[in-house]
Amino acid sequence: MPKVTVDVAPEIIKWVINQVREYEIYTSLKEKLIKWQMGEIKPTFKQIETLSKQTNIPFGYFFLQEPPVEDTKILEYRTINSIELENPSRELIDTIDNMESIQEWMRNYQIKQGYNTLDIVGSAKDNMDARAIADIMRKDLGLKEDWYCSMENSWKSFKFLRTIFQDLGILIMLNGVVGQNTRRPLNIEEFRAFTLLDMYAPLVFINSCDSANGKLFSLIHEAAHIWIGSDNFYNDRYGNAKNVSDLETICNSVAAEILVPNNIFINEWMAKDPIEDDTERIEALSKIFKCGMTVIARRAFDNNFIDRSEYETIAKNAINHYNQSKSVKSDGGNFYNNIVVKNDRRLILALNSSIHEGTTQFTDAYRITNTNRKTFSGLVDKVRGIDL
């Protein structure tokens, strides 16, 4: 029985090639795709189905007459214009789609439950002074200026602030892969975090492939966008990019002020031995403020304590150190601990309540949380603090 071939528009094949060109799989697909594009041979239905699974391109896209226009408006807010983001990866597109779906569900749930809009969203939009915005945020968060003193390290600081932001109604999601698919990692060079604004359910997504220090800075940076009332797509490391917008500069400064209050920083800097090496001094202060050396170095640079070349050297060394540390394999950790970290705890509890109220199907909860019947139940128990 002859194989049934299908017609796929050459423009679609060209678009597919551009989508997968940077992936390892392209090497094995290249010859076949070029022949399809040139019309030398036609693909079979089965081949298109297999290609869809291999490339994570939706099956229906292959039968369009023109390349799809994927609505990724959040990319309009990227910190740095880059060629790479003119053609975002399937991993990024799928992550944005997933987060938009989560936000939509949470928004609808909260409206049905009679929740009010969040006063914090856009509450600082008329104030473009970074220190003033930081003060507003600290007041809303009930955060002392020296809150970091009781923290052990940057990861503890991250968890502490994340809980406070969640309690105010901000969804905080983390992941380093698409869903639970470890074969689809998120590229830290493509993006670090993004914010989807909403009056009921503002959402911050953080790329967990970043360092603990990077995640901490991104969290506060993205939160600042919520107070200012602006969506954001963050693909910079604090202070490294040139020619960023005034808004990004302000949000960077807000994050720095909350992490390292400038008046306290100056006092701590001056208290250190003046003959001490600047790098050693910066390292010592990073331990005091429980944040990365890059933020401390930037503080020092902004206060004219070090020059730009010193700052850039320290920032570069911090990146290299983290990249080297990533090469060390970990045991992967506890499954439920990992999935709790990825998800917002308020989302999990809301999904569970909605299921028992009969307004949400189990399958929808599994889809939103990338779980199944067994693991979702375990996730709820873990969020509730029940030992598994």
C-alpha positions as CSV (number, residue, x, y, z in Angstrom):
1,M,0.0,0.0,0.0
2,P,1.5,3.3,-1.1
3,K,2.3,5.9,1.6
4,V,-0.1,8.9,1.7
5,T,1.8,12.1,1.2
6,V,0.6,15.6,2.2
7,D,1.1,19.1,0.8
8,V,3.0,21.5,3.0
9,A,3.5,25.0,1.7
10,P,7.2,25.9,1.0
11,E,6.8,29.0,3.2
12,I,5.8,26.8,6.1
13,I,8.9,24.6,5.6
14,K,11.1,27.7,5.4
15,W,9.5,28.9,8.7
16,V,10.1,25.5,10.3
17,I,13.8,25.6,9.3
18,N,14.2,29.0,10.9
19,Q,12.5,27.7,14.1
20,V,14.8,24.7,14.5
21,R,18.0,26.0,12.9
22,E,19.8,26.5,16.3
23,Y,18.8,23.1,17.7
24,E,21.0,20.0,17.6
25,I,18.1,18.2,15.9
26,Y,18.5,20.4,12.8
27,T,21.5,18.5,11.6
28,S,19.5,15.3,11.2
29,L,16.5,17.1,9.7
30,K,18.3,19.5,7.4
31,E,18.5,17.4,4.2
32,K,14.9,16.2,4.5
33,L,13.5,19.7,5.2
34,I,15.4,21.2,2.2
35,K,14.0,18.5,-0.1
36,W,10.5,19.2,1.1
37,Q,10.9,23.0,0.6
38,M,12.3,22.5,-2.9
39,G,9.4,20.2,-3.8
40,E,11.7,17.3,-4.6
41,I,9.7,15.0,-2.4
42,K,6.5,15.3,-0.3
43,P,6.3,14.4,3.3
44,T,4.0,11.7,4.6
45,F,1.4,12.4,7.3
46,K,3.4,10.2,9.7
47,Q,6.6,12.2,9.0
48,I,4.8,15.5,9.7
49,E,3.4,14.0,13.0
50,T,6.9,12.8,14.0
51,L,8.4,16.2,13.1
52,S,5.9,18.0,15.2
53,K,6.8,16.0,18.2
54,Q,10.6,16.3,17.5
55,T,10.5,20.1,17.1
56,N,7.6,20.9,19.5
57,I,5.9,22.9,16.7
58,P,2.1,22.4,16.9
59,F,0.9,19.9,14.4
60,G,-1.7,22.2,12.8
61,Y,0.9,24.8,11.9
62,F,2.3,22.5,9.1
63,F,-1.0,22.8,7.2
64,L,-1.3,26.6,7.2
65,Q,-0.7,28.4,3.9
66,E,1.3,31.1,5.6
67,P,3.6,31.1,8.6
68,P,1.8,31.6,11.9
69,V,2.0,34.9,13.7
70,E,2.5,33.9,17.3
71,D,1.2,36.5,19.7
72,T,4.1,37.0,22.1
73,K,3.5,40.6,23.0
74,I,5.6,40.4,26.1
75,L,8.7,40.4,23.9
76,E,7.9,44.0,23.0
77,Y,9.0,44.8,26.6
78,R,12.4,43.1,26.4
79,T,15.2,44.9,28.2
80,I,17.7,44.5,25.4
81,N,16.8,44.4,21.7
82,S,18.5,41.3,20.3
83,I,18.5,39.4,17.1
84,E,17.8,36.2,19.0
85,L,14.5,37.4,20.2
86,E,13.3,38.3,16.8
87,N,13.0,34.5,16.5
88,P,12.2,33.3,20.0
89,S,12.7,29.7,20.9
90,R,9.9,27.2,21.1
91,E,10.8,26.8,24.8
92,L,10.2,30.5,25.4
93,I,7.0,30.7,23.4
94,D,5.6,27.6,25.2
95,T,6.6,29.0,28.6
96,I,4.9,32.3,27.9
97,D,1.7,30.5,26.6
98,N,1.7,28.4,29.8
99,M,2.1,31.4,32.1
100,E,-0.6,33.3,30.3
101,S,-2.9,30.3,30.7
102,I,-2.1,30.2,34.5
103,Q,-2.7,33.9,34.9
104,E,-6.0,33.7,33.1
105,W,-7.2,30.8,35.3
106,M,-6.2,32.6,38.5
107,R,-7.8,35.9,37.4
108,N,-11.1,34.2,36.6
109,Y,-11.0,32.3,39.8
110,Q,-10.4,35.4,41.9
111,I,-13.2,37.3,40.2
112,K,-15.6,34.5,40.8
113,Q,-14.5,34.4,44.5
114,G,-15.2,38.1,44.8
115,Y,-11.6,39.3,45.2
116,N,-10.8,43.0,44.7
117,T,-8.2,44.3,42.3
118,L,-4.7,44.7,43.8
119,D,-3.9,48.2,45.0
120,I,-0.2,47.7,44.5
121,V,-0.5,47.3,40.7
122,G,0.6,50.6,39.3
123,S,0.6,52.4,42.7
124,A,4.0,53.9,42.0
125,K,3.4,54.8,38.3
126,D,3.6,58.5,38.9
127,N,6.8,58.3,40.9
128,M,10.0,57.8,38.9
129,D,12.4,58.2,41.8
130,A,14.0,54.8,42.6
131,R,14.4,55.4,46.3
132,A,10.9,56.6,46.7
133,I,9.5,53.5,44.9
134,A,11.7,51.3,47.0
135,D,10.2,53.0,50.1
136,I,6.7,52.5,48.8
137,M,7.4,48.8,48.2
138,R,9.0,48.3,51.6
139,K,6.0,49.9,53.3
140,D,3.5,47.7,51.3
141,L,5.6,44.6,52.1
142,G,6.1,45.4,55.7
143,L,9.8,45.2,55.1
144,K,12.4,46.8,57.3
145,E,15.3,48.5,55.6
146,D,17.8,46.0,57.1
147,W,15.6,43.0,56.5
148,Y,18.5,41.1,55.0
149,C,20.3,40.9,58.4
150,S,18.2,37.9,59.4
151,M,18.8,36.0,56.2
152,E,21.5,33.3,55.8
153,N,22.2,33.6,52.1
154,S,20.7,34.8,48.8
155,W,18.5,31.8,48.4
156,K,16.9,32.3,51.8
157,S,16.4,35.9,50.9
158,F,14.7,34.9,47.7
159,K,12.3,32.5,49.5
160,F,11.6,35.1,52.1
161,L,10.7,37.8,49.6
162,R,8.8,35.4,47.4
163,T,6.5,34.5,50.2
164,I,5.8,38.2,51.0
165,F,5.1,39.0,47.4
166,Q,2.8,35.9,47.1
167,D,0.9,37.0,50.3
168,L,0.2,40.3,48.5
169,G,-1.4,38.5,45.6
170,I,1.5,38.2,43.1
171,L,1.9,34.9,41.3
172,I,5.6,33.9,41.4
173,M,6.5,31.0,39.1
174,L,9.9,29.4,38.5
175,N,11.2,26.8,36.1
176,G,14.3,25.9,34.2
177,V,12.6,23.7,31.6
178,V,9.3,23.7,29.7
179,G,6.8,22.0,32.1
180,Q,8.5,18.9,33.4
181,N,10.4,18.1,30.2
182,T,14.1,18.1,31.1
183,R,15.0,17.8,27.4
184,R,13.6,21.3,26.9
185,P,15.8,23.6,29.1
186,L,15.2,27.4,29.2
187,N,18.2,29.4,27.9
188,I,19.4,31.9,30.5
189,E,21.0,33.9,27.6
190,E,17.6,34.3,26.0
191,F,15.8,35.5,29.1
192,R,16.0,35.7,32.9
193,A,12.5,36.7,33.9
194,F,9.3,38.3,32.7
195,T,6.2,40.0,34.2
196,L,2.6,39.7,33.0
197,L,0.7,42.6,34.4
198,D,-2.9,42.1,35.7
199,M,-5.0,43.9,38.2
200,Y,-6.2,40.7,39.8
201,A,-3.3,38.2,39.2
202,P,0.0,39.9,38.2
203,L,2.5,37.1,37.4
204,V,6.3,37.0,37.6
205,F,8.1,34.1,35.9
206,I,11.8,33.5,36.8
207,N,14.2,31.4,34.8
208,S,15.5,29.0,37.5
209,C,18.6,28.3,35.3
210,D,19.9,31.6,36.7
211,S,22.1,31.7,39.9
212,A,20.5,32.2,43.3
213,N,21.8,35.8,43.3
214,G,20.4,36.3,39.8
215,K,17.0,35.0,40.8
216,L,16.9,37.3,43.8
217,F,17.7,40.4,41.8
218,S,15.2,39.4,39.1
219,L,12.4,38.9,41.6
220,I,12.7,42.4,43.0
221,H,13.3,43.9,39.6
222,E,10.1,42.3,38.2
223,A,8.1,43.3,41.3
224,A,9.2,46.9,40.8
225,H,7.5,46.7,37.3
226,I,4.3,45.7,39.0
227,W,4.3,48.7,41.4
228,I,5.1,50.9,38.4
229,G,2.5,49.2,36.3
230,S,4.4,47.8,33.4
231,D,4.8,44.5,31.7
232,N,8.5,43.4,31.3
233,F,10.7,40.9,29.6
234,Y,14.1,40.8,31.4
235,N,17.0,39.6,29.3
236,D,19.8,41.5,31.0
237,R,22.1,40.9,33.9
238,Y,22.0,44.0,36.2
239,G,23.9,46.9,34.9
240,N,25.7,44.9,32.1
241,A,23.7,46.2,29.2
242,K,24.2,49.6,27.7
243,N,21.4,51.8,26.3
244,V,18.6,50.3,28.3
245,S,15.4,52.3,28.8
246,D,15.0,54.8,31.7
247,L,12.3,52.5,33.1
248,E,14.8,49.5,33.2
249,T,17.4,51.7,34.9
250,I,14.8,52.7,37.5
251,C,13.8,49.1,38.2
252,N,17.4,48.1,38.5
253,S,17.9,50.9,41.0
254,V,14.8,49.9,43.0
255,A,16.0,46.3,43.2
256,A,19.5,47.5,44.3
257,E,18.0,49.8,46.9
258,I,15.9,47.1,48.5
259,L,18.8,44.6,48.4
260,V,21.5,47.1,49.4
261,P,20.1,50.3,50.9
262,N,22.6,53.0,49.7
263,N,23.0,54.8,53.0
264,I,23.8,51.6,54.8
265,F,26.1,50.5,52.0
266,I,28.1,53.7,52.2
267,N,28.6,53.3,55.9
268,E,29.6,49.7,55.6
269,W,32.0,50.5,52.8
270,M,33.7,53.3,54.8
271,A,33.9,51.0,57.8
272,K,36.1,48.5,56.0
273,D,39.9,48.8,56.1
274,P,40.8,51.4,53.5
275,I,43.9,49.5,52.4
276,E,41.8,46.4,51.8
277,D,41.6,45.2,48.2
278,D,38.3,46.4,46.5
279,T,37.4,42.9,45.4
280,E,37.8,41.6,48.9
281,R,35.8,44.5,50.3
282,I,33.0,43.8,47.8
283,E,33.0,40.1,48.6
284,A,32.8,40.9,52.3
285,L,29.8,43.3,51.7
286,S,28.0,40.7,49.6
287,K,28.0,38.4,52.6
288,I,26.6,41.2,54.8
289,F,23.8,42.1,52.4
290,K,23.2,38.4,51.3
291,C,23.4,39.2,47.6
292,G,25.7,38.8,44.6
293,M,29.0,40.6,44.2
294,T,27.7,42.2,41.0
295,V,25.1,44.2,42.8
296,I,27.6,45.3,45.4
297,A,30.1,46.2,42.7
298,R,27.5,48.3,40.9
299,R,26.7,50.1,44.2
300,A,30.4,50.8,44.5
301,F,30.6,52.1,40.9
302,D,27.5,54.3,41.3
303,N,29.1,55.8,44.4
304,N,32.4,56.4,42.6
305,F,34.2,54.0,44.9
306,I,35.5,51.9,41.9
307,D,35.8,52.7,38.2
308,R,33.8,51.0,35.4
309,S,36.6,48.6,34.4
310,E,36.7,47.3,38.0
311,Y,32.9,46.9,38.0
312,E,32.9,45.1,34.6
313,T,35.7,42.7,35.7
314,I,33.9,41.7,38.9
315,A,30.6,41.2,37.0
316,K,32.4,39.1,34.3
317,N,34.1,37.0,37.0
318,A,30.8,36.4,38.7
319,I,29.3,35.1,35.5
320,N,32.2,32.8,34.8
321,H,32.1,31.5,38.4
322,Y,28.5,30.6,38.1
323,N,29.0,29.0,34.7
324,Q,31.7,26.8,36.2
325,S,29.6,25.9,39.1
326,K,26.8,24.7,36.8
327,S,29.1,22.0,35.4
328,V,28.9,20.2,38.7
329,K,26.1,17.7,38.6
330,S,23.5,17.6,41.3
331,D,21.3,14.7,42.4
332,G,18.2,16.5,41.2
333,G,16.7,16.9,44.7
334,N,13.3,15.7,46.0
335,F,10.6,15.6,43.3
336,Y,7.9,17.3,45.4
337,N,10.3,19.9,46.8
338,N,11.2,20.8,43.2
339,I,7.6,21.0,42.0
340,V,6.6,23.1,45.0
341,V,9.4,25.6,44.2
342,K,8.3,25.8,40.6
343,N,4.7,26.6,41.4
344,D,3.0,29.4,43.3
345,R,1.5,28.0,46.5
346,R,-1.6,30.2,46.3
347,L,-2.3,28.8,42.8
348,I,-2.0,25.2,44.1
349,L,-4.4,25.8,47.0
350,A,-6.8,27.7,44.7
351,L,-6.8,24.9,42.2
352,N,-7.5,22.4,44.9
353,S,-10.4,24.4,46.3
354,S,-11.9,24.9,42.9
355,I,-11.7,21.2,42.2
356,H,-13.6,20.4,45.3
357,E,-16.2,23.1,44.5
358,G,-16.7,21.5,41.2
359,T,-15.7,24.5,39.1
360,T,-12.4,23.1,37.8
361,Q,-11.7,19.7,36.3
362,F,-8.9,17.5,37.6
363,T,-7.5,17.4,34.1
364,D,-7.2,21.2,34.0
365,A,-5.4,21.3,37.3
366,Y,-3.0,18.6,36.0
367,R,-2.4,20.5,32.8
368,I,-1.7,23.8,34.6
369,T,0.7,22.3,37.1
370,N,2.3,19.6,34.8
371,T,1.2,16.9,37.2
372,N,-1.0,13.8,37.3
373,R,-3.6,12.4,39.8
374,K,-0.9,11.1,42.1
375,T,1.6,13.9,41.9
376,F,-1.0,16.7,42.2
377,S,-2.4,15.2,45.4
378,G,1.2,15.0,46.8
379,L,1.8,18.6,45.6
380,V,-1.2,19.9,47.6
381,D,-0.1,18.0,50.7
382,K,3.4,19.4,50.4
383,V,2.1,23.0,50.0
384,R,0.0,22.5,53.1
385,G,3.1,21.4,55.0
386,I,2.3,17.7,55.2
387,D,5.4,15.5,55.2
388,L,5.4,12.9,52.3
